[in-house]
Amino acid sequence: MFALTMSLQTDLVFDVLDAALGGVNVTYYLFHVTAVIAIALLNELVRAASSAHPGGWRIKPLSAIFPGVVILIQSVLFFGADWRLLPDIRFLDRWDYTAYAATTWVALAYFSVTVAAACLSDRRRQRRRLTRVSLGFVVVGCAGVIVYAVVSLLNAVMANVNHNADFATGTGGVYYAALLIAPSCLAVGFGLTAAVDGVIRVQREVQVRVLLVRLAPLWERLLSESPELSLDVPEARIHLVLTRGAAARLYRRYVEVRDCLLLYPQEISRSDQALLATAEHLVSPGGARALPVMTVEGQP
């Protein structure tokens, strides 16, 4: 919904779609409607994520009343006004247009307050510093949205009261700062934790595949004499690198090596012991367990 809203801002999409709809600025109306729906959905997502039982969260019918009322007011103001037939209806100094645009600004401010409140409440419950930092960015972004909405409303009112009011001289700096800070902080806040977790998952996946390749010689040597203990088959190293479910396969091979050493104790090097310990620490759901094996030096 947000992507659709932003795509309506581009002249290419706006002009083509508006021409298809009759060339009466209906696309501008659709932009405001999709913006209200997008921020309403964002509000519900944040409230669900910050609830005590997010798995059982359900959108209540009452949650649709506010955006529904806003869209209804927008429809009445837009289709009941003559300014919608003008060639350019952006930044008009008319009270009916100001009331129309103000519906989106009020919705932005309202949902920003609810999202910021949910994030502040959830931030106190979080133990992970990264998550608290992410929520802090979201709160700052919401503050920027509120500043943008308030400044926009004030400037629209000033333009109607005094048609010679200079927007840039008065609050232009605050307005553009809010436009820069709000989306930037929201993007960082909603993406930081996911980005860091994604990097961690990629690093772990690389470690798993490297260990799978390094464990292959030991696994092949031990299981060659006890194939009944194995559910896996030898493969080329490149296949191990590209295999699906590498973590499960690494753990299975680790278990098979361990079973072989339990049934047929034999000498393995310290480096192989360290390799097995690393594999278990990385993919085993339990803790590391001692193996009843002998090193090549003859020490237990």
N, C-alpha and C positions, 0 to 999 in steps of 0.2 A: 504493500500500500504506500509506503514511504517512497519507494522507487517510482511508482506511478505518479505520485504527487510531484516529485522533483522533475520528472521527465516533461511534465506539462509546463515547466518554466522555460524550457528551451524554445526559441523562436521557431525552429523547424517543425517540431511536434505541435506547438501551439497553433501556428498558422495553418498547417495541413488539417488538423483536427477541427479547428474552428470553421474553416471553409466547408468541411464536410457536414458540419452541424448548422450551416446556414449563415455563417459569418456575422453572428450577433453576440459574440463574446461569451457564448455558453461555456467555452473551455475555461474561461476565468472563473466561472461559477463552479465548474467541476474541480478546479484546483483547490478552492476553499473547502469544498465538501470532502475531498480525499484527504486534505490536511487534517480536518477535524477527526475523520475516521482513523487516520494513522496515529495521531497522538492519543486517541481513546484506546486503541489497541495496545500502544506502548504502556499506557497507564495500567491496563489490566495485566500485562506481562510482568511489569515490575511488582505490582501488588501480589501477584501469584508467587513470584520468586521469593518475595520477602515474607510470605505468610509462614505461620508455624507448621502447616501441613500443605506444602505446595503440591504434592501429588493428588490431593483431594480437592484442589481449587476448581471452582466452577464459576463462570461468568454469570452473575445474577441479572435478571431482567431489568432491575432498577439501574444497573450500570449503563444501560443503553438509553436511558431517558435523557440524560444531559446532552450527549452528542446528538440525539434525535431532535431535541428541542432546538438546539443551535442550528442544525441543518434546516429545520422547518422555518425558523426565522430568516435564515439566509435565502431560502427559496422565495418567501414572500417579498423580502426587500429587493431581491434581484429581478424577479419576473414582474414585479409591480412598479418598477422604476423605468424612466425613459432613458437614463444615462447608459443603460446596457446596450443601446443601439448606436452609441457614439463610436467613432473609429478607434479611439484610445481611451480606455476608462481607468487607467492606472493613475493614482495620486490625484484624484479629483477633489476639489475643495467644495464639496456639497455635503449637507448634513445627512441626507439619505444614504449616500455612498459611504460616509464615515460610519454610520450605524451598521451598514453591511460589513465593512472591513473589520469593525470592532468586534463582531461576533467571533471571528477567528482569533483575534488578539486575546479576547477574554478567555476563550477555550484554551489557548496556549498557556496563559498565566495560570488558569485553574489546574490544568493537568500537570504543569510544572511544579506547582505547590504540592500536589498529592504524590507525585513521583519523588520529589525531594524529601518529603516527610517519610515515605516508605523506606527510602535509602538510608536516611539518618537513623530510623528505628532499627533497621536490619544491621547497620554498621556496628552498633553496640553489641550485637550478638555474634559477630564474626570474630574468629580467632586468627585467621590468616591475614597477615599484614597486607599482602597483595590485594586481597578482596576489599579490605578497608580503604586502601588507596584508590581502587577503582570506583568504589561507591562515592568517595570524596570528589572525584572528578565529575561524576554524574550530578552531584549536588551543585557544584560550581556551574556546570552546564545549564542546569535548571534555573539557577539564579540569573545567568545570562539571558535565557529565554524570557524570564519575567521582566528584566530590564528592557529588552527589545520590545516586548508587548506594551509596557507602560510608556516608553518613549514614543513609540509609534502612535499610540492613542492620544498622547498629549500634543504631538505635532499635528495630528489630523484636526484636533479641536482648535488649536492655534491658527491653523490655516483657514478654518471656517470663520473664526472670530476676526482675524486680521489677514486679509488676502495677501498682504505684503510681508508676512512673517518669513524670516530667513531661516530655513531648517538647518543649513550647514553651520551658520554662525552660532546658533543656540545649542543644539544637542547633537549635532552631526557626529562629533567625536565619540560620544557615548554610544550612539546608535550603531556606528560601524564597529566599535570595539565589541559590543554585545554580539553582533552578527559574526564576528571572528571567534570570540571566546566560546559562545554557546555550542555550535556544532563541533568545534575542535575538542572541547572537554567531554561532550557526550560521546563522541567517537572513541576517545581514549578510554573513558569510563566503561563503556559497553564492550570494548574490544581488548582491553589490556589483559584481563585474567584469561580470556580465551586464547589470546596470542601466546602468552607465557606458557600456559598449559599445553598448547599445541607444540611449542618448541621442546618442552620436556618430553612429550610423547614421541616426537620424532627422534630425539636423542636416545630414548629408551629403546625404540624400535631398531635403531642402528646398532646399539650395544647388543641387543638380542641376536641380530643376524651375524654380527662379528663372532659372538660366542658360539653360535650354531656352527659356523665354519671351523672355528678353532677346536671345538669338541669332536668334530667328525673323525679325525684320525684315532683318538682314544676309543670312541664308540665303535668304529669299524674293527679295531684290533680286538677288543674284548668280546664283542658280540659275534665275531666270525666263528668262534668255537662254541657259542651257545645261541644259535639263531632262534631257538624256541622262546627265548626271553624277550624278543623284539617284535614290535608291531610295525616298525619302520623298515625302510629299504635303503640301501646305499644309493647316493645320488652324487652327481657332479657338484663341485663347489658353487658354480654359478646358479644352479637350481636351488641350492640352499639359501643363497642371497635373495633370490626372487620369490621364494616360496610364500604361500599364504599361510596365515596362522603361525608365524615364526615362533612366537612366545610359547604356544602350546606344544609345538614340535620340539623346541629346546627343552622344555620341562619333561616331555615324554622320554627324550633321549637321556636326560640326566637320570631319570628314575630307572631306566633300563640299565645304565651303567652302574648305578648304585645296587640294583638287584643282583647284577652279575658279580659285583665285588662282595656282596653279602653271601652269596652261594659259593663262590669260588674265590676266596681271598688270594690276592696276588700283589706283586709289587707294582707301584706306579710312582712316578716322579713327584717331587714336591710341586713342580709347576702344574702338573695335572691335578693334584689335590687342590691347589689354589684355583684352578680353572673350574673345578666342580663346585667349590664353595661360592665362587662368583656367580655361577649359573643358578645355583639354588637361591642365593640372596636376591637375584634379579627377578626370577619368575616363580619361585615356590611360594605358595600361600602360607606356609609355616616357617619356622625359624631354621637356621642351619643346624644340621645334625652331623655328628662325628661318623666317619666311615671306618670300618674295621679293616684297614688296608695297611700294607707295609710299604715304606718308601724304598727306593733303590739303594739307599745307604743302610737299610736294615733297621731303621728306627721306627717305632710305632707312631 
